[in-house]
């Protein structure tokens, strides 16, 4: 089973060309379902 979509929002704070803060918010539900199905042999 392939994951067709997984909503994700990334927030990066950049200072002097370097990432100094990173936050991500995602709906991991589709990933977890696909992973469970893969582990169950579906």
mmCIF entry with sequence, helices, sheets and N, C-alpha, C, O atoms, coordinates in Angstrom:
data_MODEL
# 
_entry.id   MODEL 
# 
_entity.id                         1 
_entity.type                       polymer 
_entity.pdbx_number_of_molecules   1 
# 
_entity_poly.entity_id                      1 
_entity_poly.type                           'polypeptide(L)' 
_entity_poly.nstd_linkage                   no 
_entity_poly.nstd_monomer                   no 
_entity_poly.pdbx_seq_one_letter_code       
;(UNK)(UNK)(UNK)(UNK)(UNK)(UNK)(UNK)(UNK)(UNK)(UNK)(UNK)(UNK)(UNK)(UNK)(UNK)(UNK)
(UNK)(UNK)(UNK)(UNK)(UNK)(UNK)(UNK)(UNK)(UNK)(UNK)(UNK)(UNK)(UNK)(UNK)(UNK)(UNK)
(UNK)(UNK)(UNK)(UNK)(UNK)(UNK)(UNK)(UNK)(UNK)(UNK)
;
_entity_poly.pdbx_seq_one_letter_code_can   XXXXXXXXXXXXXXXXXXXXXXXXXXXXXXXXXXXXXXXXXX 
_entity_poly.pdbx_strand_id                 A 
# 
loop_
_entity_poly_seq.entity_id 
_entity_poly_seq.num 
_entity_poly_seq.mon_id 
_entity_poly_seq.hetero 
1 1  UNK n 
1 2  UNK n 
1 3  UNK n 
1 4  UNK n 
1 5  UNK n 
1 6  UNK n 
1 7  UNK n 
1 8  UNK n 
1 9  UNK n 
1 10 UNK n 
1 11 UNK n 
1 12 UNK n 
1 13 UNK n 
1 14 UNK n 
1 15 UNK n 
1 16 UNK n 
1 17 UNK n 
1 18 UNK n 
1 19 UNK n 
1 20 UNK n 
1 21 UNK n 
1 22 UNK n 
1 23 UNK n 
1 24 UNK n 
1 25 UNK n 
1 26 UNK n 
1 27 UNK n 
1 28 UNK n 
1 29 UNK n 
1 30 UNK n 
1 31 UNK n 
1 32 UNK n 
1 33 UNK n 
1 34 UNK n 
1 35 UNK n 
1 36 UNK n 
1 37 UNK n 
1 38 UNK n 
1 39 UNK n 
1 40 UNK n 
1 41 UNK n 
1 42 UNK n 
# 
_struct_asym.id          A 
_struct_asym.entity_id   1 
# 
_struct_conf.conf_type_id            HELX_P 
_struct_conf.id                      HELX_P1 
_struct_conf.pdbx_PDB_helix_id       AA1 
_struct_conf.beg_label_comp_id       UNK 
_struct_conf.beg_label_asym_id       A 
_struct_conf.beg_label_seq_id        29 
_struct_conf.pdbx_beg_PDB_ins_code   ? 
_struct_conf.end_label_comp_id       UNK 
_struct_conf.end_label_asym_id       A 
_struct_conf.end_label_seq_id        39 
_struct_conf.pdbx_end_PDB_ins_code   ? 
_struct_conf.beg_auth_comp_id        UNK 
_struct_conf.beg_auth_asym_id        A 
_struct_conf.beg_auth_seq_id         29 
_struct_conf.end_auth_comp_id        UNK 
_struct_conf.end_auth_asym_id        A 
_struct_conf.end_auth_seq_id         39 
_struct_conf.pdbx_PDB_helix_class    1 
_struct_conf.details                 ? 
_struct_conf.pdbx_PDB_helix_length   11 
# 
_struct_conf_type.id          HELX_P 
_struct_conf_type.criteria    ? 
_struct_conf_type.reference   ? 
# 
_struct_sheet.id               AA1 
_struct_sheet.type             ? 
_struct_sheet.number_strands   2 
_struct_sheet.details          ? 
# 
_struct_sheet_order.sheet_id     AA1 
_struct_sheet_order.range_id_1   1 
_struct_sheet_order.range_id_2   2 
_struct_sheet_order.offset       ? 
_struct_sheet_order.sense        anti-parallel 
# 
loop_
_struct_sheet_range.sheet_id 
_struct_sheet_range.id 
_struct_sheet_range.beg_label_comp_id 
_struct_sheet_range.beg_label_asym_id 
_struct_sheet_range.beg_label_seq_id 
_struct_sheet_range.pdbx_beg_PDB_ins_code 
_struct_sheet_range.end_label_comp_id 
_struct_sheet_range.end_label_asym_id 
_struct_sheet_range.end_label_seq_id 
_struct_sheet_range.pdbx_end_PDB_ins_code 
_struct_sheet_range.beg_auth_comp_id 
_struct_sheet_range.beg_auth_asym_id 
_struct_sheet_range.beg_auth_seq_id 
_struct_sheet_range.end_auth_comp_id 
_struct_sheet_range.end_auth_asym_id 
_struct_sheet_range.end_auth_seq_id 
AA1 1 UNK A 8  ? UNK A 15 ? UNK A 8  UNK A 15 
AA1 2 UNK A 18 ? UNK A 26 ? UNK A 18 UNK A 26 
# 
loop_
_atom_site.group_PDB 
_atom_site.id 
_atom_site.type_symbol 
_atom_site.label_atom_id 
_atom_site.label_alt_id 
_atom_site.label_comp_id 
_atom_site.label_asym_id 
_atom_site.label_entity_id 
_atom_site.label_seq_id 
_atom_site.pdbx_PDB_ins_code 
_atom_site.Cartn_x 
_atom_site.Cartn_y 
_atom_site.Cartn_z 
_atom_site.occupancy 
_atom_site.B_iso_or_equiv 
_atom_site.pdbx_formal_charge 
_atom_site.auth_seq_id 
_atom_site.auth_comp_id 
_atom_site.auth_asym_id 
_atom_site.auth_atom_id 
_atom_site.pdbx_PDB_model_num 
ATOM 1   N N  . UNK A 1 1  ? 0.844  -1.181 0.000  1.00 0.00 ? 1  UNK A N  1 
ATOM 2   C CA . UNK A 1 1  ? 0.000  0.000  0.000  1.00 0.00 ? 1  UNK A CA 1 
ATOM 3   C C  . UNK A 1 1  ? 0.887  1.240  0.000  1.00 0.00 ? 1  UNK A C  1 
ATOM 4   O O  . UNK A 1 1  ? 1.805  1.350  0.813  1.00 0.00 ? 1  UNK A O  1 
ATOM 5   N N  . UNK A 1 2  ? 0.621  2.146  -0.884 1.00 0.00 ? 2  UNK A N  1 
ATOM 6   C CA . UNK A 1 2  ? 1.398  3.380  -0.984 1.00 0.00 ? 2  UNK A CA 1 
ATOM 7   C C  . UNK A 1 2  ? 0.648  4.523  -0.320 1.00 0.00 ? 2  UNK A C  1 
ATOM 8   O O  . UNK A 1 2  ? -0.582 4.573  -0.337 1.00 0.00 ? 2  UNK A O  1 
ATOM 9   N N  . UNK A 1 3  ? 1.402  5.430  0.260  1.00 0.00 ? 3  UNK A N  1 
ATOM 10  C CA . UNK A 1 3  ? 0.802  6.633  0.834  1.00 0.00 ? 3  UNK A CA 1 
ATOM 11  C C  . UNK A 1 3  ? 0.608  7.623  -0.303 1.00 0.00 ? 3  UNK A C  1 
ATOM 12  O O  . UNK A 1 3  ? 1.574  8.036  -0.944 1.00 0.00 ? 3  UNK A O  1 
ATOM 13  N N  . UNK A 1 4  ? -0.643 8.004  -0.554 1.00 0.00 ? 4  UNK A N  1 
ATOM 14  C CA . UNK A 1 4  ? -0.929 8.915  -1.662 1.00 0.00 ? 4  UNK A CA 1 
ATOM 15  C C  . UNK A 1 4  ? -0.775 10.373 -1.253 1.00 0.00 ? 4  UNK A C  1 
ATOM 16  O O  . UNK A 1 4  ? -0.424 11.217 -2.078 1.00 0.00 ? 4  UNK A O  1 
ATOM 17  N N  . UNK A 1 5  ? -1.032 10.671 0.004  1.00 0.00 ? 5  UNK A N  1 
ATOM 18  C CA . UNK A 1 5  ? -0.834 12.036 0.477  1.00 0.00 ? 5  UNK A CA 1 
ATOM 19  C C  . UNK A 1 5  ? -0.657 12.037 1.984  1.00 0.00 ? 5  UNK A C  1 
ATOM 20  O O  . UNK A 1 5  ? -1.203 11.198 2.700  1.00 0.00 ? 5  UNK A O  1 
ATOM 21  N N  . UNK A 1 6  ? 0.112  12.990 2.436  1.00 0.00 ? 6  UNK A N  1 
ATOM 22  C CA . UNK A 1 6  ? 0.325  13.160 3.866  1.00 0.00 ? 6  UNK A CA 1 
ATOM 23  C C  . UNK A 1 6  ? 0.525  14.645 4.118  1.00 0.00 ? 6  UNK A C  1 
ATOM 24  O O  . UNK A 1 6  ? 1.609  15.177 3.879  1.00 0.00 ? 6  UNK A O  1 
ATOM 25  N N  . UNK A 1 7  ? -0.523 15.323 4.604  1.00 0.00 ? 7  UNK A N  1 
ATOM 26  C CA . UNK A 1 7  ? -0.389 16.770 4.837  1.00 0.00 ? 7  UNK A CA 1 
ATOM 27  C C  . UNK A 1 7  ? 0.723  17.070 5.831  1.00 0.00 ? 7  UNK A C  1 
ATOM 28  O O  . UNK A 1 7  ? 0.838  16.424 6.873  1.00 0.00 ? 7  UNK A O  1 
ATOM 29  N N  . UNK A 1 8  ? 1.540  18.061 5.490  1.00 0.00 ? 8  UNK A N  1 
ATOM 30  C CA . UNK A 1 8  ? 2.630  18.463 6.380  1.00 0.00 ? 8  UNK A CA 1 
ATOM 31  C C  . UNK A 1 8  ? 2.872  19.966 6.228  1.00 0.00 ? 8  UNK A C  1 
ATOM 32  O O  . UNK A 1 8  ? 2.800  20.518 5.130  1.00 0.00 ? 8  UNK A O  1 
ATOM 33  N N  . UNK A 1 9  ? 3.157  20.599 7.340  1.00 0.00 ? 9  UNK A N  1 
ATOM 34  C CA . UNK A 1 9  ? 3.491  22.021 7.365  1.00 0.00 ? 9  UNK A CA 1 
ATOM 35  C C  . UNK A 1 9  ? 4.861  22.148 8.007  1.00 0.00 ? 9  UNK A C  1 
ATOM 36  O O  . UNK A 1 9  ? 5.070  21.680 9.126  1.00 0.00 ? 9  UNK A O  1 
ATOM 37  N N  . UNK A 1 10 ? 5.792  22.776 7.311  1.00 0.00 ? 10 UNK A N  1 
ATOM 38  C CA . UNK A 1 10 ? 7.147  22.993 7.826  1.00 0.00 ? 10 UNK A CA 1 
ATOM 39  C C  . UNK A 1 10 ? 7.338  24.479 8.080  1.00 0.00 ? 10 UNK A C  1 
ATOM 40  O O  . UNK A 1 10 ? 6.966  25.312 7.254  1.00 0.00 ? 10 UNK A O  1 
ATOM 41  N N  . UNK A 1 11 ? 7.914  24.804 9.219  1.00 0.00 ? 11 UNK A N  1 
ATOM 42  C CA . UNK A 1 11 ? 8.247  26.185 9.537  1.00 0.00 ? 11 UNK A CA 1 
ATOM 43  C C  . UNK A 1 11 ? 9.741  26.232 9.844  1.00 0.00 ? 11 UNK A C  1 
ATOM 44  O O  . UNK A 1 11 ? 10.225 25.564 10.757 1.00 0.00 ? 11 UNK A O  1 
ATOM 45  N N  . UNK A 1 12 ? 10.451 27.026 9.070  1.00 0.00 ? 12 UNK A N  1 
ATOM 46  C CA . UNK A 1 12 ? 11.897 27.183 9.256  1.00 0.00 ? 12 UNK A CA 1 
ATOM 47  C C  . UNK A 1 12 ? 12.187 28.634 9.633  1.00 0.00 ? 12 UNK A C  1 
ATOM 48  O O  . UNK A 1 12 ? 11.640 29.563 9.039  1.00 0.00 ? 12 UNK A O  1 
ATOM 49  N N  . UNK A 1 13 ? 13.042 28.811 10.613 1.00 0.00 ? 13 UNK A N  1 
ATOM 50  C CA . UNK A 1 13 ? 13.534 30.145 10.932 1.00 0.00 ? 13 UNK A CA 1 
ATOM 51  C C  . UNK A 1 13 ? 14.993 30.169 10.528 1.00 0.00 ? 13 UNK A C  1 
ATOM 52  O O  . UNK A 1 13 ? 15.802 29.359 10.982 1.00 0.00 ? 13 UNK A O  1 
ATOM 53  N N  . UNK A 1 14 ? 15.307 31.114 9.666  1.00 0.00 ? 14 UNK A N  1 
ATOM 54  C CA . UNK A 1 14 ? 16.650 31.185 9.084  1.00 0.00 ? 14 UNK A CA 1 
ATOM 55  C C  . UNK A 1 14 ? 17.312 32.489 9.506  1.00 0.00 ? 14 UNK A C  1 
ATOM 56  O O  . UNK A 1 14 ? 16.732 33.568 9.381  1.00 0.00 ? 14 UNK A O  1 
ATOM 57  N N  . UNK A 1 15 ? 18.532 32.370 10.004 1.00 0.00 ? 15 UNK A N  1 
ATOM 58  C CA . UNK A 1 15 ? 19.338 33.542 10.356 1.00 0.00 ? 15 UNK A CA 1 
ATOM 59  C C  . UNK A 1 15 ? 20.702 33.399 9.711  1.00 0.00 ? 15 UNK A C  1 
ATOM 60  O O  . UNK A 1 15 ? 21.360 32.367 9.843  1.00 0.00 ? 15 UNK A O  1 
ATOM 61  N N  . UNK A 1 16 ? 21.114 34.424 9.023  1.00 0.00 ? 16 UNK A N  1 
ATOM 62  C CA . UNK A 1 16 ? 22.426 34.435 8.361  1.00 0.00 ? 16 UNK A CA 1 
ATOM 63  C C  . UNK A 1 16 ? 22.618 33.218 7.460  1.00 0.00 ? 16 UNK A C  1 
ATOM 64  O O  . UNK A 1 16 ? 23.713 32.659 7.388  1.00 0.00 ? 16 UNK A O  1 
ATOM 65  N N  . UNK A 1 17 ? 21.553 32.811 6.776  1.00 0.00 ? 17 UNK A N  1 
ATOM 66  C CA . UNK A 1 17 ? 21.645 31.705 5.838  1.00 0.00 ? 17 UNK A CA 1 
ATOM 67  C C  . UNK A 1 17 ? 21.622 30.322 6.473  1.00 0.00 ? 17 UNK A C  1 
ATOM 68  O O  . UNK A 1 17 ? 21.773 29.323 5.770  1.00 0.00 ? 17 UNK A O  1 
ATOM 69  N N  . UNK A 1 18 ? 21.435 30.242 7.792  1.00 0.00 ? 18 UNK A N  1 
ATOM 70  C CA . UNK A 1 18 ? 21.406 28.963 8.493  1.00 0.00 ? 18 UNK A CA 1 
ATOM 71  C C  . UNK A 1 18 ? 20.049 28.750 9.154  1.00 0.00 ? 18 UNK A C  1 
ATOM 72  O O  . UNK A 1 18 ? 19.444 29.686 9.677  1.00 0.00 ? 18 UNK A O  1 
ATOM 73  N N  . UNK A 1 19 ? 19.584 27.508 9.123  1.00 0.00 ? 19 UNK A N  1 
ATOM 74  C CA . UNK A 1 19 ? 18.340 27.164 9.812  1.00 0.00 ? 19 UNK A CA 1 
ATOM 75  C C  . UNK A 1 19 ? 18.642 27.118 11.304 1.00 0.00 ? 19 UNK A C  1 
ATOM 76  O O  . UNK A 1 19 ? 19.464 26.316 11.749 1.00 0.00 ? 19 UNK A O  1 
ATOM 77  N N  . UNK A 1 20 ? 17.979 27.977 12.079 1.00 0.00 ? 20 UNK A N  1 
ATOM 78  C CA . UNK A 1 20 ? 18.216 28.029 13.519 1.00 0.00 ? 20 UNK A CA 1 
ATOM 79  C C  . UNK A 1 20 ? 17.048 27.438 14.304 1.00 0.00 ? 20 UNK A C  1 
ATOM 80  O O  . UNK A 1 20 ? 17.168 27.161 15.498 1.00 0.00 ? 20 UNK A O  1 
ATOM 81  N N  . UNK A 1 21 ? 15.920 27.247 13.625 1.00 0.00 ? 21 UNK A N  1 
ATOM 82  C CA . UNK A 1 21 ? 14.763 26.625 14.274 1.00 0.00 ? 21 UNK A CA 1 
ATOM 83  C C  . UNK A 1 21 ? 13.951 25.905 13.214 1.00 0.00 ? 21 UNK A C  1 
ATOM 84  O O  . UNK A 1 21 ? 13.770 26.403 12.103 1.00 0.00 ? 21 UNK A O  1 
ATOM 85  N N  . UNK A 1 22 ? 13.462 24.720 13.575 1.00 0.00 ? 22 UNK A N  1 
ATOM 86  C CA . UNK A 1 22 ? 12.676 23.905 12.651 1.00 0.00 ? 22 UNK A CA 1 
ATOM 87  C C  . UNK A 1 22 ? 11.489 23.329 13.405 1.00 0.00 ? 22 UNK A C  1 
ATOM 88  O O  . UNK A 1 22 ? 11.645 22.747 14.479 1.00 0.00 ? 22 UNK A O  1 
ATOM 89  N N  . UNK A 1 23 ? 10.302 23.496 12.835 1.00 0.00 ? 23 UNK A N  1 
ATOM 90  C CA . UNK A 1 23 ? 9.099  22.873 13.396 1.00 0.00 ? 23 UNK A CA 1 
ATOM 91  C C  . UNK A 1 23 ? 8.366  22.200 12.252 1.00 0.00 ? 23 UNK A C  1 
ATOM 92  O O  . UNK A 1 23 ? 8.320  22.719 11.137 1.00 0.00 ? 23 UNK A O  1 
ATOM 93  N N  . UNK A 1 24 ? 7.800  21.051 12.535 1.00 0.00 ? 24 UNK A N  1 
ATOM 94  C CA . UNK A 1 24 ? 6.942  20.443 11.516 1.00 0.00 ? 24 UNK A CA 1 
ATOM 95  C C  . UNK A 1 24 ? 5.689  19.904 12.192 1.00 0.00 ? 24 UNK A C  1 
ATOM 96  O O  . UNK A 1 24 ? 5.720  19.369 13.300 1.00 0.00 ? 24 UNK A O  1 
ATOM 97  N N  . UNK A 1 25 ? 4.616  20.067 11.490 1.00 0.00 ? 25 UNK A N  1 
ATOM 98  C CA . UNK A 1 25 ? 3.317  19.595 11.933 1.00 0.00 ? 25 UNK A CA 1 
ATOM 99  C C  . UNK A 1 25 ? 2.762  18.728 10.804 1.00 0.00 ? 25 UNK A C  1 
ATOM 100 O O  . UNK A 1 25 ? 2.643  19.186 9.668  1.00 0.00 ? 25 UNK A O  1 
ATOM 101 N N  . UNK A 1 26 ? 2.427  17.493 11.112 1.00 0.00 ? 26 UNK A N  1 
ATOM 102 C CA . UNK A 1 26 ? 1.983  16.574 10.067 1.00 0.00 ? 26 UNK A CA 1 
ATOM 103 C C  . UNK A 1 26 ? 0.858  15.691 10.575 1.00 0.00 ? 26 UNK A C  1 
ATOM 104 O O  . UNK A 1 26 ? 0.723  15.434 11.772 1.00 0.00 ? 26 UNK A O  1 
ATOM 105 N N  . UNK A 1 27 ? 0.065  15.240 9.632  1.00 0.00 ? 27 UNK A N  1 
ATOM 106 C CA . UNK A 1 27 ? -0.955 14.236 9.910  1.00 0.00 ? 27 UNK A CA 1 
ATOM 107 C C  . UNK A 1 27 ? -0.326 12.895 9.573  1.00 0.00 ? 27 UNK A C  1 
ATOM 108 O O  . UNK A 1 27 ? -0.298 12.494 8.409  1.00 0.00 ? 27 UNK A O  1 
ATOM 109 N N  . UNK A 1 28 ? 0.174  12.207 10.578 1.00 0.00 ? 28 UNK A N  1 
ATOM 110 C CA . UNK A 1 28 ? 0.870  10.941 10.365 1.00 0.00 ? 28 UNK A CA 1 
ATOM 111 C C  . UNK A 1 28 ? -0.082 9.755  10.241 1.00 0.00 ? 28 UNK A C  1 
ATOM 112 O O  . UNK A 1 28 ? 0.366  8.618  10.090 1.00 0.00 ? 28 UNK A O  1 
ATOM 113 N N  . UNK A 1 29 ? -1.391 10.006 10.303 1.00 0.00 ? 29 UNK A N  1 
ATOM 114 C CA . UNK A 1 29 ? -2.378 8.934  10.199 1.00 0.00 ? 29 UNK A CA 1 
ATOM 115 C C  . UNK A 1 29 ? -2.204 8.065  8.959  1.00 0.00 ? 29 UNK A C  1 
ATOM 116 O O  . UNK A 1 29 ? -2.141 6.843  9.087  1.00 0.00 ? 29 UNK A O  1 
ATOM 117 N N  . UNK A 1 30 ? -2.123 8.656  7.745  1.00 0.00 ? 30 UNK A N  1 
ATOM 118 C CA . UNK A 1 30 ? -1.952 7.835  6.543  1.00 0.00 ? 30 UNK A CA 1 
ATOM 119 C C  . UNK A 1 30 ? -0.670 6.999  6.581  1.00 0.00 ? 30 UNK A C  1 
ATOM 120 O O  . UNK A 1 30 ? -0.669 5.852  6.135  1.00 0.00 ? 30 UNK A O  1 
ATOM 121 N N  . UNK A 1 31 ? 0.406  7.558  7.102  1.00 0.00 ? 31 UNK A N  1 
ATOM 122 C CA . UNK A 1 31 ? 1.670  6.822  7.209  1.00 0.00 ? 31 UNK A CA 1 
ATOM 123 C C  . UNK A 1 31 ? 1.525  5.642  8.166  1.00 0.00 ? 31 UNK A C  1 
ATOM 124 O O  . UNK A 1 31 ? 1.972  4.533  7.871  1.00 0.00 ? 31 UNK A O  1 
ATOM 125 N N  . UNK A 1 32 ? 0.898  5.890  9.313  1.00 0.00 ? 32 UNK A N  1 
ATOM 126 C CA . UNK A 1 32 ? 0.744  4.825  10.306 1.00 0.00 ? 32 UNK A CA 1 
ATOM 127 C C  . UNK A 1 32 ? -0.118 3.685  9.776  1.00 0.00 ? 32 UNK A C  1 
ATOM 128 O O  . UNK A 1 32 ? 0.195  2.517  10.009 1.00 0.00 ? 32 UNK A O  1 
ATOM 129 N N  . UNK A 1 33 ? -1.192 4.005  9.070  1.00 0.00 ? 33 UNK A N  1 
ATOM 130 C CA . UNK A 1 33 ? -2.057 2.978  8.488  1.00 0.00 ? 33 UNK A CA 1 
ATOM 131 C C  . UNK A 1 33 ? -1.284 2.151  7.467  1.00 0.00 ? 33 UNK A C  1 
ATOM 132 O O  . UNK A 1 33 ? -1.364 0.923  7.481  1.00 0.00 ? 33 UNK A O  1 
ATOM 133 N N  . UNK A 1 34 ? -0.534 2.812  6.579  1.00 0.00 ? 34 UNK A N  1 
ATOM 134 C CA . UNK A 1 34 ? 0.242  2.095  5.566  1.00 0.00 ? 34 UNK A CA 1 
ATOM 135 C C  . UNK A 1 34 ? 1.312  1.232  6.209  1.00 0.00 ? 34 UNK A C  1 
ATOM 136 O O  . UNK A 1 34 ? 1.550  0.105  5.774  1.00 0.00 ? 34 UNK A O  1 
ATOM 137 N N  . UNK A 1 35 ? 1.963  1.757  7.252  1.00 0.00 ? 35 UNK A N  1 
ATOM 138 C CA . UNK A 1 35 ? 2.992  0.988  7.947  1.00 0.00 ? 35 UNK A CA 1 
ATOM 139 C C  . UNK A 1 35 ? 2.397  -0.247 8.630  1.00 0.00 ? 35 UNK A C  1 
ATOM 140 O O  . UNK A 1 35 ? 2.976  -1.332 8.569  1.00 0.00 ? 35 UNK A O  1 
ATOM 141 N N  . UNK A 1 36 ? 1.253  -0.082 9.272  1.00 0.00 ? 36 UNK A N  1 
ATOM 142 C CA . UNK A 1 36 ? 0.600  -1.210 9.942  1.00 0.00 ? 36 UNK A CA 1 
ATOM 143 C C  . UNK A 1 36 ? 0.174  -2.264 8.919  1.00 0.00 ? 36 UNK A C  1 
ATOM 144 O O  . UNK A 1 36 ? 0.319  -3.462 9.163  1.00 0.00 ? 36 UNK A O  1 
ATOM 145 N N  . UNK A 1 37 ? -0.352 -1.820 7.779  1.00 0.00 ? 37 UNK A N  1 
ATOM 146 C CA . UNK A 1 37 ? -0.761 -2.761 6.731  1.00 0.00 ? 37 UNK A CA 1 
ATOM 147 C C  . UNK A 1 37 ? 0.436  -3.506 6.170  1.00 0.00 ? 37 UNK A C  1 
ATOM 148 O O  . UNK A 1 37 ? 0.350  -4.705 5.900  1.00 0.00 ? 37 UNK A O  1 
ATOM 149 N N  . UNK A 1 38 ? 1.541  -2.816 5.992  1.00 0.00 ? 38 UNK A N  1 
ATOM 150 C CA . UNK A 1 38 ? 2.759  -3.444 5.485  1.00 0.00 ? 38 UNK A CA 1 
ATOM 151 C C  . UNK A 1 38 ? 3.259  -4.497 6.469  1.00 0.00 ? 38 UNK A C  1 
ATOM 152 O O  . UNK A 1 38 ? 3.628  -5.601 6.071  1.00 0.00 ? 38 UNK A O  1 
ATOM 153 N N  . UNK A 1 39 ? 3.269  -4.152 7.744  1.00 0.00 ? 39 UNK A N  1 
ATOM 154 C CA . UNK A 1 39 ? 3.726  -5.093 8.768  1.00 0.00 ? 39 UNK A CA 1 
ATOM 155 C C  . UNK A 1 39 ? 2.791  -6.292 8.911  1.00 0.00 ? 39 UNK A C  1 
ATOM 156 O O  . UNK A 1 39 ? 3.224  -7.373 9.310  1.00 0.00 ? 39 UNK A O  1 
ATOM 157 N N  . UNK A 1 40 ? 1.501  -6.102 8.584  1.00 0.00 ? 40 UNK A N  1 
ATOM 158 C CA . UNK A 1 40 ? 0.530  -7.187 8.679  1.00 0.00 ? 40 UNK A CA 1 
ATOM 159 C C  . UNK A 1 40 ? 0.520  -8.032 7.411  1.00 0.00 ? 40 UNK A C  1 
ATOM 160 O O  . UNK A 1 40 ? -0.178 -9.043 7.345  1.00 0.00 ? 40 UNK A O  1 
ATOM 161 N N  . UNK A 1 41 ? 1.295  -7.622 6.397  1.00 0.00 ? 41 UNK A N  1 
ATOM 162 C CA . UNK A 1 41 ? 1.366  -8.365 5.151  1.00 0.00 ? 41 UNK A CA 1 
ATOM 163 C C  . UNK A 1 41 ? 0.274  -8.038 4.152  1.00 0.00 ? 41 UNK A C  1 
ATOM 164 O O  . UNK A 1 41 ? 0.051  -8.794 3.207  1.00 0.00 ? 41 UNK A O  1 
ATOM 165 N N  . UNK A 1 42 ? -0.413 -6.912 4.349  1.00 0.00 ? 42 UNK A N  1 
ATOM 166 C CA . UNK A 1 42 ? -1.480 -6.483 3.409  1.00 0.00 ? 42 UNK A CA 1 
ATOM 167 C C  . UNK A 1 42 ? -0.914 -5.704 2.268  1.00 0.00 ? 42 UNK A C  1 
ATOM 168 O O  . UNK A 1 42 ? -1.657 -5.267 1.389  1.00 0.00 ? 42 UNK A O  1 
# 
